[in-house]
Amino acid sequence: MSRTVWLDQEASTGRPSDATSVITNTRGKIKTYKSNEQGKELITGIHSEGDFIGYIDMFENKEYRESAEALEDTETCLIPKEDFFALIFSNREVAVRFIKMLSDSVADKEEQLIRLAYNSVRKRIAETLVTLHKQYNKDKEKATAISISREDLANMAGTATETTIRTLSDFKDEKLIEIKGGSIDVLNPEKLAALRN
């Protein structure tokens, strides 16, 4: 399994790396995250096949502000800045797709902030499970279990790992999920999504 961190090389070099490429995910799942001074992570996204990573920093001509790490066997492709901009400026369809991606990214971040600020822990974990369930089962006929560590799930929901474990146990008792080893099967995504705050 590839566990490489590609972006934000500040931890290893003492300085952030410049956003000189866009990463496109061709296979597997990748998490992007930010860390505070104490090393506590907030997962900002889970990226599947076909997703692009690092493009906002590159558009803004800044250093990478997030780190990325493979969650499973992953293949990626680096697109150099010059090639990427040549494609954007020469192909209107690609340009429109990236404008939509940028606006979707802003909307997703706003929703994440509202959830973190106002939703209960139980509701945040439920919404995170529903989001992951949709992402893991995109373009699939049979539902696939979510393979994610409890720590990563907690970091996505913005809560403590111990709280996440207790809440998952409650969801299991309520027959909303099934836990098999390190994987989580979402049995009733509609009920999870409809949980009250």
N, C-alpha and C positions, 0 to 999 in steps of 0.2 A: 504494500500500500504506500502510495506517495503521500508524505506528510510535509511537503515543502512549504515554507512561507515565502511568497514571492514579493509582496509589496512591503512598504514601510520597513526599510532595512536599518532603521535607527537603532534598534536593539543590538544589532551585531556590529554596526560600523560607527555608532555614535552620532550619525546624522541621517535624516530621511533621504530616500532616493528620489530622483526626479522622475516624473511620469513621462517616460519616453516611449511607451508601448501600451497598447490595449491588449488585454488577455481575453481570448475567447475560449470557452469551455467546450470541448468536443466530446467528452465522456466523463461521467461521474458527477459527484456533488462537491462543491467548494463553499466553505463559509468565509465571509468577510467580517471583520470585527475591528473594534477600536479598544484600546486599553487605557486605563488611568494610571496615575503614578504608582499605585499599589499593585498594579498588574491585573486588576479586575477587568474582565472582558465584557463588552456588550456586543453581541452578534448583530450586525447590521443587515445581513442577508445570507440566504442559502441559494446558491446558483447551480442550475442544472445545465444540461447540454444545450448549446446554442446561446447561452447568456454571455454577456460581455462584462468585464470587470476592469475598473481603473479608468474608464473613459471620462468621467467628470473631472478628475484631477488633470487629465491630459488636455481636455478642452480648456480648462482654466489656466493651463501652463504652470501648474504647481507641483509640489512634491506629493507623492502618494500619502494619503491621510489614513488609509486603512491597511490592515494586514489581511492576507488571504491564506487559507490552509485547506488542503484536500481532506474530505471526510471519508473518502473511499478511493479505490483505484481510479485515477483521473488522468485524462489527457488534455493538454491545453495547447493553444497556438498563440504565439506573440505576434501582434501586428505592429510594426514600427510606426511611429507617429506620422512620418512623411507619407508612407503608403496609405495609412488610414485617412489622412486628410485629402490625399489625391482621390481616393474612392468617394469620400463624402462630396467633394466639390464637383466631381464628374458624373455622379449618379444621383439624380433627384430622389429616386425611390429609397436609396440607402440613407440619404440625408433626412427624409421624412421619417424613416424608421427610428433614427437616432434622436430626432426632436421628440418623438413620442416616448422613447425610452427615458429621456431626460425629464419630461413632464411626469411620467409615471413614477420615476424615482423620487421626485420631490413630493408627490402625493403620498407615496408609501412612507417616506420619512415623517411627514406630518402626522399620518395615522399612527405610526409607531410612537411618536411623542405623546399623542393624546392617550393612547392605551397605557403607556407607562405612567403618565401623570394621574389618570382618573380611574382606571379599571382595578378591580380587586385582583389579588394574586391568582385566585382560582380562575377568574375570567381571562386573565392574561395567558395562563398556561393552556387553557382550553382553546383560545384563539390561535396560539402558537401551534398547537397540535393540528388544528384544522388547516392552517396555512401549510404546514409541512405535509399533511396528508394530500392536499391538492398538488403540491409540488412533486412529491414522490410518485404520484399516480397520474401525472400529465401524460396524455396519449397512451394510456394503458387500459386494457379491457378488464384485467383482474387486479384487485387492490393489492398494493405492495406495502409491506410493513416499513415503518420509519426506523432507520438505523441511525441513532444519534445518542451520544453520551448524555447522561443526566446533567452533567455540568454544562454542556453546550445548550441543552434545552433550557436550563435555568438562565444562562447568559442571554438567550434569545428573548425570554420572557421578562428579564430584568429582575430576577429574584434569587434567593439563596438555593443552593443545590439541595439542602435538607428539606426545605419547603416544597421544592419541586417533587422530590421523592414521596413525601407525604401526600401531596395532591394527586400524583399518579396512582398511588395506592387507593385513594378515595374514588377516583374515576374507574379504577378496576372493579372495586366493590359495587359501584353503580352500573357496571356492565357497559360503560361507555368506551372502554379500551380493553385490550388484552396485552399482557406483557409476556414476551417469550425471550428469555435471555436478555440481550441488549436491545432487542427490537420492540417496537410498540405498534400494535394493530389498532387502528381507529375503527371501532365497531359501529359507532353512531355519530358521524360528523355533524349531522343536522342538529342533534340534541346538544352536542358540545358547543356548536356555534350559537345556539339559542340560550345558553346558560345566562342567568341574570347576574348582574354585577354585584 
